[in-house]
Structures are given as C-alpha cells and as structure tokens.
Amino acid sequence: MADQHIVVVGAGQMGAGIAQVALQAGLEVTLVDVAQAFLDKGAERVRGGLKKALEKGKLDEAQHKAALSRLRTSTRVADGKGADVGIEAVTENEELKRKIFKDLDAAVRPGGVLATNTSSIPITRIAAATARADAVIGMHFMNPVPLMALVEVIRGAATGDATYEATRALATKLGKTIVTSRDFPGFIVNRILIPMLNEACFALMEGLGTAQDIDTAMKLGTNQPMGPLQLADFIGLDTCLSIAEVLHRGLGDDKYRPCPLLRQYVDAGWLGKKNGRGFHTY
C-alpha cells in the first residue's frame, strides 16, 4: 500500500484535499486538471495543507519533505499511466465525469480501482462509460477533506468485491471512517442533508425568519456546528442546486423539488462563500 500511486483528476478544493491526505498517508499522487492555472492553484493548496499539517505536528520535517516529493502534476490523465487508483473529483457534471472515466480506464493499471467523488450522480451510470464497470466505485469524501473523517463508499450495480475491498483498504489508509451506501440518488449524506438545506431555503423565501435567525435556531436548537444556510454557502449554492435536481429527477418525488429562491440565487451568481455572497456575505 505504501507504494500506491493515485491519480486525482480535478485540482479544486476537493481534489486538492484528497491529494493532500494521500500524500500524508505515504502515497504517490499525480494531480490532474485541464488548465495549468487550475493545476498551479491546486498544487499550492496542497502544499499549504501539508505545511499546516507540519505546523500542527501531524507530520515531522522528514515526512513533510517526503510528502512534497511524492506530488506530481499534469494537464493529462494519460500521464498517470499505470496508477493503482484513479479518483475523479470534478464538478457535478455527468457528461464530464463520463469523459474522464474513459481516460482513467485507459490510464489506471489492470486490476486497479476507478473511483468517483460524486456526491449524487449514480455510480452505475458513470461505470457504463468504461470497459470495466466492475472496477468503478463511489468514494465520496466530505469537505474539507483533511478535516472530515467520513468517506461514503458506494457500490454500483456492477462493482466487484475486489474493488470494494481495495477501496475500503485505501480509505482506512487515508485515516477515514467508512460507511457503505447503495447506489441511489444522493447516497446517505446528501439524501438527508440536501432536503434539510432546501427546506431552510423555503423557510427563508416564505419569510419564516431571517437567514441569521434560521441559522441560529438550527445551530442552537439542534446542536449543529453551523446553520443550514451557512452550510449551503460553504458547499456552494450551485452544488446544492445540482444535487437537489439529481434527487428530484432520480427519485421523482416533489419533496425534493429545489426551492425557487435557491435557483434564483444561483441565477444571480450568488454562489456562497467561494465568491463572497450567498445567503450571507463573506
């Protein structure tokens, strides 16, 4: 396991976080993104995360230096040829994910694992884009990856036992706690979380309370670390909307209907913390 080589496709917040925890666990990482600018920003985020781990005593000087030396970057998935595991961590766009999985199918070694960090798109459909559906699995990390202990492992209809066991072993190596979900829209976490965030949007739209009051009520009334509207801002309102649409489409129940106010904020470009304005201002 110590010599495992992982290709992480997508150098955004999730991909960089996955790369960081893999490097800290002693693995080789090739971080891939389509544009050099995205790649440079992602690599800088990884290096910053590793520096924080050093400062907090999670790595010593030698481990920190070794971790940095195990990071490679590329704008081509093919440069990860022969990798043991491919982890896709791009935006929630099924067409894009399927394209990436064709590339990973060609790059990852025979017997390797093809994992997607999707938070809602069916694993079975993504797997159909490859010639080895038995090797495809969901590996849904929580954000921020270095701090959050959970990984949801999702088996598609064709996921093989060897793939499942290898993925569990990898998640354990990365220091994560594992839950296993069936391949239904939203899996476990988002099946329950997104309707709660969406209902908070309806409460705001209907004037039940201000954004601050709704968040304070849920924080102090249910002992959550942050309120639902603030959490939606941190996740990204575009991501919340996308997952809500997947739930609504995939399960066909109107209780998953995205709140019109959420859709309006996304249309306005108010996406949350990442661009300074959502239900709150940052």
GUBA-60468 format. One line per field, with one value per residue: residue in one letter; residue number from 1; x, z, y of N, C-alpha, C in turn. Coordinates in Angstrom, 1 decimal. Layout:
BEGIN
residu	a|...
num	NUM|...
n_east	X|...
n_up	Z|...
n_north	Y|...
ca_east	X|...
ca_up	Z|...
ca_north	Y|...
c_east	X|...
c_up	Z|...
c_north	Y|...
REM end
This chain:
BEGIN
residu	m|a|d|q|h|i|v|v|v|g|a|g|q|m|g|a|g|i|a|q|v|a|l|q|a|g|l|e|v|t|l|v|d|v|a|q|a|f|l|d|k|g|a|e|r|v|r|g|g|l|k|k|a|l|e|k|g|k|l|d|e|a|q|h|k|a|a|l|s|r|l|r|t|s|t|r|v|a|d|g|k|g|a|d|v|g|i|e|a|v|t|e|n|e|e|l|k|r|k|i|f|k|d|l|d|a|a|v|r|p|g|g|v|l|a|t|n|t|s|s|i|p|i|t|r|i|a|a|a|t|a|r|a|d|a|v|i|g|m|h|f|m|n|p|v|p|l|m|a|l|v|e|v|i|r|g|a|a|t|g|d|a|t|y|e|a|t|r|a|l|a|t|k|l|g|k|t|i|v|t|s|r|d|f|p|g|f|i|v|n|r|i|l|i|p|m|l|n|e|a|c|f|a|l|m|e|g|l|g|t|a|q|d|i|d|t|a|m|k|l|g|t|n|q|p|m|g|p|l|q|l|a|d|f|i|g|l|d|t|c|l|s|i|a|e|v|l|h|r|g|l|g|d|d|k|y|r|p|c|p|l|l|r|q|y|v|d|a|g|w|l|g|k|k|n|g|r|g|f|h|t|y
num	1|2|3|4|5|6|7|8|9|10|11|12|13|14|15|16|17|18|19|20|21|22|23|24|25|26|27|28|29|30|31|32|33|34|35|36|37|38|39|40|41|42|43|44|45|46|47|48|49|50|51|52|53|54|55|56|57|58|59|60|61|62|63|64|65|66|67|68|69|70|71|72|73|74|75|76|77|78|79|80|81|82|83|84|85|86|87|88|89|90|91|92|93|94|95|96|97|98|99|100|101|102|103|104|105|106|107|108|109|110|111|112|113|114|115|116|117|118|119|120|121|122|123|124|125|126|127|128|129|130|131|132|133|134|135|136|137|138|139|140|141|142|143|144|145|146|147|148|149|150|151|152|153|154|155|156|157|158|159|160|161|162|163|164|165|166|167|168|169|170|171|172|173|174|175|176|177|178|179|180|181|182|183|184|185|186|187|188|189|190|191|192|193|194|195|196|197|198|199|200|201|202|203|204|205|206|207|208|209|210|211|212|213|214|215|216|217|218|219|220|221|222|223|224|225|226|227|228|229|230|231|232|233|234|235|236|237|238|239|240|241|242|243|244|245|246|247|248|249|250|251|252|253|254|255|256|257|258|259|260|261|262|263|264|265|266|267|268|269|270|271|272|273|274|275|276|277|278|279|280|281|282
n_east	0.8|2.0|3.5|1.6|0.1|-1.7|-4.0|-5.4|-8.1|-9.0|-8.3|-9.4|-11.0|-11.8|-10.4|-7.7|-7.7|-8.1|-5.7|-3.9|-4.4|-3.7|-1.0|0.0|-0.5|1.5|1.4|2.0|1.2|-0.5|-1.6|-4.2|-5.5|-7.4|-6.4|-3.4|-3.3|-5.3|-4.3|-1.9|-2.9|-4.2|-2.1|-0.7|-2.5|-2.5|0.2|0.1|-1.7|-0.2|1.8|0.4|-0.2|2.3|2.9|1.1|2.0|1.3|2.8|6.3|9.4|10.9|8.9|7.2|8.8|9.2|6.6|6.0|7.7|6.5|4.5|3.1|2.2|-0.1|-1.5|-2.7|-4.6|-3.5|-0.8|-0.7|-0.4|-0.5|-1.2|-2.4|-4.9|-7.6|-9.0|-11.7|-12.6|-14.2|-16.4|-20.1|-21.1|-22.4|-21.8|-19.2|-17.8|-18.2|-16.6|-14.1|-13.8|-13.5|-10.9|-9.5|-9.9|-8.2|-5.8|-5.4|-4.0|-4.5|-6.8|-6.8|-8.4|-11.2|-12.4|-15.1|-15.7|-18.2|-21.1|-23.7|-24.4|-25.4|-23.4|-23.5|-24.2|-22.0|-20.1|-20.8|-19.5|-17.1|-14.8|-14.7|-16.7|-16.9|-14.8|-15.3|-16.3|-18.0|-16.5|-17.0|-15.8|-15.9|-16.2|-14.2|-11.7|-9.2|-10.0|-12.4|-13.8|-15.2|-15.8|-18.0|-18.7|-19.7|-21.3|-21.7|-24.1|-22.5|-20.2|-17.3|-16.4|-13.6|-12.9|-14.4|-13.3|-10.6|-11.0|-12.1|-9.8|-8.0|-9.3|-9.2|-6.4|-6.1|-7.0|-9.7|-13.1|-15.5|-18.6|-21.0|-23.0|-26.0|-26.5|-28.2|-29.9|-28.1|-27.1|-26.2|-25.6|-26.1|-28.7|-30.2|-29.2|-29.4|-32.2|-32.8|-31.3|-32.5|-35.1|-34.6|-34.1|-36.7|-38.0|-36.8|-37.5|-40.2|-40.4|-40.3|-38.3|-35.3|-32.2|-30.1|-31.5|-32.7|-30.5|-29.2|-31.3|-31.3|-28.6|-28.4|-30.7|-30.6|-28.1|-26.0|-22.9|-22.9|-25.4|-28.0|-28.2|-25.8|-24.2|-25.0|-24.0|-21.2|-20.9|-21.5|-23.9|-24.6|-23.7|-25.4|-27.9|-27.6|-27.3|-29.8|-31.4|-30.7|-31.6|-34.4|-35.0|-34.1|-35.5|-38.1|-39.9|-41.9|-41.1|-38.4|-38.1|-36.2|-35.8|-37.3|-36.1|-33.4|-32.6|-32.9|-30.9|-28.6|-28.9|-28.4|-25.8|-24.9|-23.2|-22.3|-19.8|-17.5|-17.5|-18.1|-20.7|-23.8|-26.4|-25.5|-23.1|-19.6
n_up	0.0|0.6|-1.5|-3.3|-6.2|-6.9|-9.1|-9.1|-10.4|-11.1|-9.6|-7.7|-4.7|-3.4|-4.8|-4.3|-1.6|-1.3|-2.6|-0.8|1.7|0.8|0.1|2.7|3.8|2.7|0.0|-3.6|-5.7|-8.6|-9.6|-11.6|-13.9|-16.3|-17.1|-16.8|-15.0|-13.1|-12.1|-11.0|-8.9|-7.4|-6.7|-5.1|-3.0|-2.0|-1.1|0.9|2.7|3.5|4.8|6.9|8.3|9.1|10.8|12.8|13.9|12.8|10.8|10.7|10.0|8.1|7.1|5.9|3.9|2.3|1.6|-0.1|-2.1|-3.4|-4.9|-8.1|-11.0|-13.7|-16.9|-18.2|-18.1|-19.0|-18.2|-15.8|-16.2|-15.5|-12.9|-9.6|-8.6|-9.6|-8.9|-9.5|-9.2|-10.0|-11.0|-10.5|-13.0|-15.2|-17.8|-18.2|-16.2|-17.2|-19.5|-18.3|-17.0|-19.1|-19.9|-17.5|-17.5|-19.5|-18.3|-15.7|-14.1|-15.1|-13.0|-11.2|-9.3|-10.1|-9.1|-8.1|-6.8|-6.7|-5.4|-5.8|-8.3|-10.1|-9.6|-11.2|-13.7|-14.4|-14.4|-16.7|-18.8|-19.0|-19.8|-17.9|-15.7|-13.3|-11.9|-11.0|-8.6|-6.0|-4.1|-1.8|-0.5|2.3|2.7|4.4|3.1|4.5|7.2|7.7|8.8|7.4|4.8|2.2|0.8|-2.2|-3.9|-7.2|-9.6|-10.8|-9.5|-8.3|-5.8|-5.1|-5.9|-4.1|-1.6|-1.9|-2.1|0.5|2.0|1.1|1.9|4.7|5.0|4.5|6.8|7.2|8.3|7.3|5.6|4.0|1.2|-0.7|-4.3|-4.8|-5.7|-4.2|-2.2|1.2|2.9|1.5|0.7|2.9|3.9|1.9|1.4|3.9|3.8|1.6|2.6|4.5|2.8|1.7|4.0|4.4|2.1|2.4|4.4|7.1|8.9|9.3|7.5|9.3|11.7|11.1|10.8|13.4|15.0|14.2|14.7|17.6|18.4|17.5|17.9|15.9|14.2|12.4|10.8|8.5|6.2|6.1|5.9|3.3|1.9|2.3|1.0|-1.6|-3.5|-6.1|-6.3|-4.3|-5.5|-7.9|-6.8|-5.5|-7.8|-9.0|-7.1|-7.2|-9.9|-10.0|-8.0|-8.3|-6.6|-5.4|-3.0|-3.1|-4.7|-5.9|-4.1|-5.3|-4.6|-4.1|-6.6|-7.9|-6.6|-7.5|-10.3|-10.1|-9.7|-7.1|-5.2|-2.8|-0.2|-1.8|-3.7|-2.3|-1.8|-0.7|0.9|3.1|3.5|2.6
n_north	-1.2|1.2|2.1|2.8|4.4|7.1|8.7|11.8|13.5|16.7|19.6|21.2|22.4|19.9|17.9|18.7|18.4|15.7|14.8|15.8|14.3|11.8|12.1|12.6|10.1|8.6|8.0|8.0|10.7|11.9|14.8|16.1|18.5|20.4|22.9|24.7|26.8|26.2|23.9|24.8|26.4|24.5|22.8|24.5|24.8|22.2|22.1|24.1|23.0|20.8|22.1|23.2|20.8|20.1|22.2|21.7|19.4|17.0|15.9|15.3|17.0|15.5|13.8|15.7|16.8|14.5|14.0|16.2|15.6|13.5|14.4|14.9|16.8|17.3|18.1|16.1|13.2|10.8|10.9|9.7|7.1|3.6|3.9|2.9|3.5|5.6|8.7|10.6|14.0|16.2|18.8|18.5|17.2|15.1|14.3|15.3|13.8|11.2|11.3|11.7|9.3|7.5|8.2|7.6|4.9|4.0|4.8|3.8|1.0|-2.5|-4.3|-2.2|0.5|2.5|5.4|7.6|10.8|11.8|13.4|12.8|11.7|8.7|5.8|3.6|4.5|6.1|4.2|2.8|4.1|3.0|0.2|-1.6|-2.0|-3.3|-2.3|0.2|2.5|4.4|7.0|9.0|11.8|14.1|17.6|20.0|17.9|17.1|17.5|16.3|13.2|11.3|8.9|8.1|5.0|3.8|1.3|0.5|-1.1|-3.0|-3.1|-4.8|-7.3|-7.3|-4.7|-3.2|-4.0|-3.2|-0.4|0.1|-0.5|1.4|3.8|3.5|3.5|6.2|7.2|7.5|7.1|4.7|4.4|2.4|2.8|2.2|2.5|4.9|8.0|10.7|9.2|8.4|10.7|13.1|12.6|13.0|15.4|17.5|17.9|19.1|21.5|22.6|22.9|24.9|27.0|27.3|28.2|30.6|32.0|32.1|33.9|33.0|33.5|35.5|35.0|34.8|34.3|31.8|30.2|30.5|29.4|26.7|25.9|26.3|25.1|22.4|21.6|21.8|22.4|24.6|26.7|25.8|27.4|28.8|26.6|25.7|27.8|27.4|24.9|25.6|27.2|26.5|23.9|22.7|23.1|21.6|19.0|18.8|18.8|16.4|14.6|15.2|14.5|11.9|10.5|11.3|12.5|15.1|16.3|16.7|18.9|21.6|24.6|27.7|30.1|29.3|28.6|31.1|32.6|31.2|31.8|34.5|34.5|34.4|32.4|31.7|31.2|30.9|32.9|35.2|36.0|34.7|33.3|34.6|37.3|37.4
ca_east	0.0|2.9|3.9|0.5|0.1|-3.1|-4.2|-6.6|-8.5|-9.7|-7.4|-10.2|-10.9|-12.0|-9.3|-6.5|-7.8|-7.8|-4.3|-3.1|-4.4|-3.0|0.4|0.3|-0.5|2.7|1.2|2.4|0.0|-0.4|-2.8|-4.5|-6.6|-7.4|-5.6|-2.2|-3.6|-6.1|-3.3|-0.9|-3.6|-4.5|-0.9|-0.4|-3.4|-1.9|1.4|-0.4|-2.3|0.9|2.5|-0.4|0.0|3.6|2.8|0.2|2.7|0.8|3.9|7.6|10.1|11.2|7.7|6.7|9.6|8.9|5.2|6.1|8.4|5.6|3.4|3.4|1.1|-0.2|-2.8|-3.2|-4.8|-2.6|0.5|-0.8|-0.4|0.0|-1.6|-3.2|-6.2|-7.9|-10.1|-12.3|-13.1|-14.5|-17.8|-21.2|-21.5|-22.3|-21.1|-17.7|-17.3|-18.1|-15.4|-12.9|-13.7|-12.9|-9.5|-9.0|-10.0|-7.0|-4.6|-5.2|-3.5|-5.5|-6.9|-6.9|-9.7|-11.7|-13.4|-15.6|-16.1|-19.5|-22.0|-25.1|-24.7|-25.4|-22.2|-23.8|-24.2|-20.7|-19.3|-21.1|-18.6|-15.8|-14.9|-14.5|-17.6|-16.6|-13.7|-15.8|-16.9|-18.1|-15.7|-17.4|-15.2|-16.6|-15.4|-12.8|-11.2|-8.2|-10.6|-13.7|-13.4|-16.1|-15.9|-19.1|-18.3|-20.9|-21.2|-22.6|-24.7|-21.5|-18.9|-16.8|-16.0|-12.2|-12.8|-14.9|-12.3|-9.5|-11.4|-12.2|-8.5|-7.5|-10.0|-8.6|-5.1|-6.1|-7.4|-11.1|-14.2|-16.2|-19.9|-21.4|-24.3|-26.5|-26.4|-29.5|-29.5|-27.8|-26.5|-26.7|-25.4|-26.9|-30.2|-30.8|-28.7|-29.8|-33.6|-32.8|-30.8|-33.5|-36.2|-34.2|-34.3|-38.1|-38.3|-36.3|-38.3|-41.6|-40.4|-40.4|-37.3|-34.1|-31.2|-29.4|-32.4|-32.9|-29.2|-29.1|-32.2|-30.8|-27.4|-28.6|-31.8|-30.3|-26.6|-25.2|-21.8|-23.3|-26.7|-28.2|-28.0|-24.4|-23.6|-25.2|-23.0|-19.9|-20.9|-21.7|-25.3|-24.7|-23.6|-26.6|-28.9|-27.3|-27.7|-31.3|-32.0|-30.4|-32.6|-35.7|-35.1|-33.8|-36.4|-39.4|-40.9|-41.9|-40.5|-37.1|-38.1|-35.4|-36.5|-37.1|-35.1|-32.1|-32.4|-32.7|-29.6|-27.6|-29.0|-27.8|-24.3|-24.6|-22.9|-21.9|-18.5|-16.5|-17.4|-18.3|-22.1|-24.8|-27.4|-24.8|-22.0|-18.3
ca_up	0.0|0.8|-2.8|-4.2|-7.0|-7.1|-10.0|-8.7|-11.5|-10.5|-8.6|-6.9|-3.2|-3.1|-5.4|-3.6|-0.3|-1.5|-2.8|0.5|2.6|0.2|0.3|4.1|4.1|2.1|-1.3|-4.7|-6.2|-9.8|-9.6|-13.0|-14.2|-17.7|-17.3|-15.9|-13.9|-12.1|-11.6|-10.1|-7.7|-6.7|-6.1|-4.0|-1.9|-1.4|-0.3|2.0|3.6|4.1|5.7|8.2|8.9|9.7|12.0|13.9|14.4|12.2|10.1|11.1|8.8|7.1|6.4|5.1|2.7|1.5|1.0|-1.2|-3.2|-4.0|-5.7|-9.5|-11.6|-15.2|-17.6|-19.0|-17.3|-19.5|-17.5|-14.6|-16.7|-14.6|-11.5|-9.0|-8.3|-10.2|-8.2|-10.2|-8.2|-10.7|-10.8|-10.6|-14.4|-15.6|-19.1|-17.9|-15.4|-18.0|-20.3|-17.5|-16.7|-20.3|-19.8|-16.4|-17.9|-20.2|-17.6|-14.5|-14.4|-14.9|-11.6|-10.3|-8.9|-10.7|-8.1|-8.3|-5.6|-6.9|-4.2|-6.1|-9.6|-9.9|-9.9|-12.2|-15.0|-14.6|-14.7|-18.1|-19.7|-19.1|-20.3|-16.7|-14.7|-12.0|-11.2|-10.7|-7.3|-5.4|-2.9|-1.6|0.6|2.8|2.6|3.8|3.1|5.6|8.5|7.8|9.0|6.7|3.3|1.8|-0.3|-2.9|-4.9|-8.4|-9.8|-11.3|-8.7|-7.9|-4.4|-5.0|-6.0|-2.8|-0.5|-2.1|-1.7|1.9|2.5|0.8|2.8|6.0|4.9|4.5|8.1|7.2|8.7|6.1|5.6|2.7|0.7|-2.0|-5.4|-5.1|-5.7|-3.0|-1.3|2.6|3.5|0.7|0.6|4.1|4.1|0.9|1.7|5.0|3.4|0.7|3.4|5.1|1.7|1.6|5.2|4.2|1.0|2.9|5.5|8.4|9.7|8.6|7.3|10.6|12.7|10.7|11.1|14.8|15.5|13.9|15.4|19.0|18.7|17.2|18.2|14.7|14.2|11.6|10.4|7.2|5.1|6.1|5.3|1.9|1.3|2.3|0.0|-2.9|-3.8|-7.4|-6.0|-3.6|-6.5|-8.7|-6.1|-5.4|-9.1|-9.2|-6.2|-7.7|-11.1|-9.8|-7.1|-8.8|-5.6|-5.3|-1.7|-3.4|-5.6|-5.5|-3.8|-6.3|-4.1|-4.3|-8.1|-8.2|-6.1|-8.5|-11.5|-9.9|-9.5|-5.7|-5.1|-1.4|0.3|-2.8|-4.5|-1.4|-1.5|-0.9|1.9|3.9|2.8|3.1
ca_north	0.0|2.4|2.5|3.0|5.6|7.6|9.9|12.6|14.3|17.8|20.2|22.2|22.2|18.5|17.2|19.1|17.8|14.2|14.7|16.1|13.2|10.7|12.3|12.4|8.7|8.0|7.5|8.8|11.3|12.7|15.7|16.4|19.4|20.7|24.1|24.9|27.8|25.5|23.0|25.6|26.8|23.3|22.3|25.5|24.5|21.0|22.5|24.9|22.0|20.0|23.0|23.3|19.6|20.2|23.1|21.1|18.2|15.8|15.5|15.9|17.7|14.5|13.3|16.8|16.9|13.3|14.1|17.1|15.0|12.5|15.1|15.3|17.5|17.2|18.5|15.0|11.9|9.8|11.0|8.9|5.7|2.6|4.1|1.8|4.1|6.9|9.3|11.8|14.9|17.4|19.4|17.6|17.2|13.7|14.1|15.5|12.7|10.0|11.5|11.5|7.9|6.9|8.5|6.8|3.5|3.8|5.1|3.0|-0.4|-3.6|-4.6|-1.0|1.0|3.7|5.9|8.9|11.5|12.4|13.5|12.4|11.0|7.3|5.2|2.6|5.3|6.5|3.0|2.4|4.8|2.3|-1.2|-2.4|-1.5|-3.9|-1.6|1.5|2.6|5.8|7.2|10.3|12.4|15.2|18.8|19.9|16.5|16.8|17.6|15.5|11.9|10.3|8.6|7.2|4.1|3.4|0.2|0.5|-2.4|-4.0|-3.1|-6.1|-7.4|-6.9|-3.3|-2.7|-4.3|-2.3|0.9|0.2|-0.5|2.7|4.8|3.2|4.0|7.6|7.6|7.8|6.2|4.3|3.9|1.9|3.2|1.7|3.4|5.6|9.4|11.4|8.2|8.6|12.0|14.2|12.2|13.5|16.8|18.5|18.3|20.0|22.8|23.1|23.4|26.2|28.0|27.6|28.9|32.0|32.5|32.3|34.9|32.4|34.2|36.0|33.9|34.7|33.6|30.4|29.5|30.4|28.5|25.3|25.7|26.2|24.2|21.0|21.4|21.7|23.4|25.8|26.6|25.2|28.4|29.0|25.3|25.7|28.8|26.8|23.9|26.3|27.1|25.8|22.5|22.3|23.1|20.4|17.8|18.8|18.4|15.0|13.9|15.4|13.8|10.4|9.8|11.6|12.9|16.6|16.8|17.1|20.0|22.7|25.9|28.7|31.1|28.8|28.7|32.5|33.0|30.7|32.5|35.8|34.3|34.4|31.0|31.4|31.7|30.9|34.2|36.3|36.3|33.7|33.7|35.5|38.0|37.0
c_east	0.9|3.3|2.8|0.5|-1.3|-3.1|-5.5|-6.9|-9.4|-8.9|-8.1|-10.1|-10.9|-10.8|-8.0|-6.5|-7.5|-6.3|-3.5|-3.2|-3.7|-1.5|0.8|0.3|0.6|2.5|1.7|1.1|0.3|-1.8|-3.0|-5.6|-6.4|-6.5|-4.5|-2.5|-4.4|-5.2|-2.4|-1.6|-3.9|-3.2|-0.5|-1.3|-2.9|-0.7|1.1|-1.0|-1.2|1.7|1.8|-0.3|1.3|3.6|2.0|0.8|2.1|1.8|5.2|8.3|10.4|10.0|7.1|7.5|9.3|7.5|5.3|6.7|7.6|4.5|3.9|2.1|1.1|-1.5|-3.4|-3.4|-3.8|-1.2|0.4|-0.9|0.2|-0.4|-2.5|-4.7|-6.4|-9.1|-10.5|-12.9|-13.4|-16.0|-18.9|-21.8|-21.3|-21.5|-19.6|-17.1|-17.2|-16.9|-14.1|-12.7|-13.2|-11.4|-8.8|-8.9|-8.7|-5.7|-4.3|-4.9|-4.6|-5.6|-7.0|-8.3|-10.0|-12.8|-13.8|-16.0|-17.4|-20.3|-23.4|-25.3|-24.5|-24.0|-22.4|-23.7|-22.8|-19.9|-19.6|-20.2|-17.3|-16.0|-14.7|-15.4|-17.4|-15.6|-14.1|-16.6|-17.1|-17.2|-15.9|-16.8|-16.0|-15.6|-15.3|-12.2|-10.2|-8.8|-11.7|-13.3|-14.1|-15.7|-17.1|-18.6|-19.6|-20.7|-22.2|-23.2|-23.6|-20.3|-18.5|-16.4|-14.5|-12.1|-13.3|-13.9|-11.1|-9.8|-11.5|-10.7|-7.8|-8.0|-9.4|-7.2|-5.0|-6.7|-8.9|-12.0|-15.1|-17.6|-20.2|-22.8|-24.7|-26.4|-27.7|-29.1|-29.3|-27.0|-27.0|-26.7|-26.3|-28.4|-30.9|-30.4|-29.4|-31.3|-33.7|-32.4|-31.9|-34.7|-35.9|-34.4|-35.8|-38.5|-37.9|-37.2|-39.7|-41.6|-40.5|-39.4|-36.2|-33.1|-30.4|-30.2|-32.6|-31.6|-29.0|-30.0|-31.8|-29.5|-27.6|-29.7|-31.5|-28.8|-25.8|-24.1|-22.1|-24.7|-26.8|-27.9|-26.5|-23.7|-23.8|-24.2|-21.6|-19.8|-20.8|-23.2|-25.5|-24.6|-24.8|-27.8|-28.8|-27.7|-29.2|-32.0|-31.8|-31.4|-34.0|-36.0|-35.0|-34.9|-37.9|-40.4|-40.7|-41.3|-39.0|-37.0|-37.2|-36.2|-36.3|-36.1|-33.7|-31.7|-32.1|-31.3|-28.5|-27.7|-28.4|-26.3|-23.9|-24.4|-22.4|-20.5|-17.5|-16.4|-18.0|-19.8|-23.0|-26.0|-26.8|-23.7|-20.6|-17.2
c_up	0.0|-0.6|-3.8|-4.9|-7.3|-8.1|-9.5|-9.8|-11.0|-9.4|-7.8|-5.4|-2.8|-3.6|-4.7|-2.2|-0.3|-1.7|-1.6|1.4|2.1|0.4|1.8|4.5|3.4|0.7|-2.4|-5.3|-7.5|-9.8|-11.0|-13.0|-15.7|-18.0|-16.3|-14.7|-12.8|-11.4|-10.6|-8.8|-6.8|-6.0|-4.9|-2.8|-1.2|-0.5|1.0|3.1|4.3|5.1|7.0|9.0|9.7|11.0|13.1|14.4|13.8|11.3|10.7|9.8|7.7|6.3|5.5|3.8|1.8|0.8|-0.2|-2.4|-4.0|-4.8|-7.1|-10.0|-13.1|-15.7|-18.4|-18.1|-17.7|-18.8|-16.2|-15.0|-15.7|-13.2|-10.9|-8.8|-9.0|-9.4|-9.0|-9.2|-8.9|-10.4|-11.1|-12.0|-14.9|-16.9|-19.0|-17.2|-16.3|-19.0|-19.6|-17.2|-17.9|-20.3|-18.6|-16.7|-18.6|-19.4|-16.4|-14.8|-14.3|-13.5|-10.6|-10.1|-9.6|-9.8|-8.4|-7.0|-5.8|-5.6|-4.5|-7.4|-9.5|-10.4|-11.1|-13.6|-15.4|-15.1|-16.2|-19.1|-19.9|-19.6|-19.1|-15.6|-13.4|-11.2|-10.7|-9.4|-6.9|-4.2|-2.6|-0.3|1.0|2.8|3.9|4.1|4.3|7.0|8.7|7.8|8.1|5.3|3.1|0.7|-0.9|-4.0|-6.0|-8.6|-10.2|-10.5|-8.1|-6.4|-4.2|-5.0|-4.6|-1.7|-0.7|-1.8|-0.2|2.5|2.3|1.7|4.2|6.1|5.0|5.8|8.2|7.8|7.6|6.5|4.2|2.4|-0.6|-3.0|-5.7|-5.0|-4.4|-2.0|0.2|3.0|2.8|0.6|1.8|4.3|3.2|1.1|2.9|4.6|2.5|1.5|4.1|4.1|1.6|2.8|5.0|3.1|1.5|4.1|6.9|9.4|8.8|8.4|8.6|11.6|12.4|11.1|12.6|15.5|15.4|14.6|16.9|19.3|18.4|17.3|17.0|14.7|13.4|11.1|8.9|6.0|5.0|5.5|3.8|1.2|1.3|1.2|-1.4|-3.3|-5.2|-7.2|-5.3|-4.6|-7.4|-8.1|-5.9|-6.7|-9.4|-8.3|-6.7|-9.0|-10.8|-9.0|-7.5|-7.8|-5.4|-4.0|-2.0|-4.3|-5.1|-5.2|-4.8|-5.9|-4.3|-5.8|-8.5|-7.8|-7.1|-9.8|-11.4|-9.7|-8.0|-5.2|-3.7|-1.1|-0.8|-3.6|-3.7|-1.1|-1.7|0.0|2.9|3.0|3.5|2.7
c_north	1.3|3.0|2.8|4.4|5.9|8.8|10.5|13.6|15.4|18.4|21.3|21.8|20.7|17.7|17.5|18.5|16.3|14.0|14.8|14.9|12.0|10.9|12.1|11.0|7.9|7.5|8.5|9.4|12.1|13.5|16.2|17.5|19.8|21.9|24.2|25.8|27.1|24.5|23.7|26.0|25.6|22.8|23.2|25.2|23.2|21.3|23.3|24.0|21.2|20.8|23.1|22.0|19.5|21.0|22.6|19.8|16.9|15.1|16.0|16.4|16.7|14.0|14.4|16.9|15.7|13.4|15.1|16.5|14.0|13.1|15.4|16.0|17.3|17.7|17.3|13.8|10.8|9.8|10.2|7.4|4.7|2.8|3.0|2.2|5.4|7.4|10.6|12.7|16.2|17.8|18.3|17.7|15.8|13.5|14.3|14.3|11.4|10.1|11.2|10.0|7.1|7.0|7.7|5.3|3.1|4.0|4.1|1.6|-1.4|-4.1|-3.5|-0.6|2.3|4.3|7.3|9.5|12.2|12.4|13.1|11.6|9.5|6.7|4.3|3.3|5.7|5.3|2.5|3.0|4.0|0.9|-2.1|-1.9|-2.1|-3.2|-0.2|1.5|4.1|5.9|8.7|10.9|13.6|16.4|19.6|18.5|16.3|16.8|16.6|14.0|10.9|10.1|7.7|6.3|3.6|2.4|0.4|-1.0|-3.5|-4.0|-4.4|-6.1|-6.9|-5.4|-2.7|-2.9|-3.4|-0.9|1.1|0.3|0.8|3.8|4.7|3.7|5.5|8.2|8.0|6.7|6.0|3.9|3.5|2.3|2.4|2.8|4.0|7.1|10.0|10.5|8.5|10.0|13.0|13.8|12.8|15.0|17.8|18.9|19.3|21.4|23.4|23.6|24.7|27.3|28.4|28.5|30.4|32.7|32.9|33.3|34.3|33.1|34.7|34.8|33.7|34.0|32.2|29.6|29.4|29.4|27.0|25.0|25.4|25.2|22.7|20.7|21.1|22.7|24.6|25.6|26.2|26.1|28.7|27.8|25.3|26.7|28.2|25.7|24.5|26.1|26.4|24.3|22.0|22.2|21.8|19.1|17.6|18.4|16.9|14.2|14.0|14.5|12.3|9.7|10.2|12.0|14.5|17.1|17.1|18.2|21.1|24.0|26.9|29.8|30.6|28.9|30.1|33.0|32.5|31.4|33.9|35.7|34.4|32.9|30.7|31.9|31.8|32.2|35.4|36.6|35.1|34.1|34.7|36.2|37.6|38.0
REM end
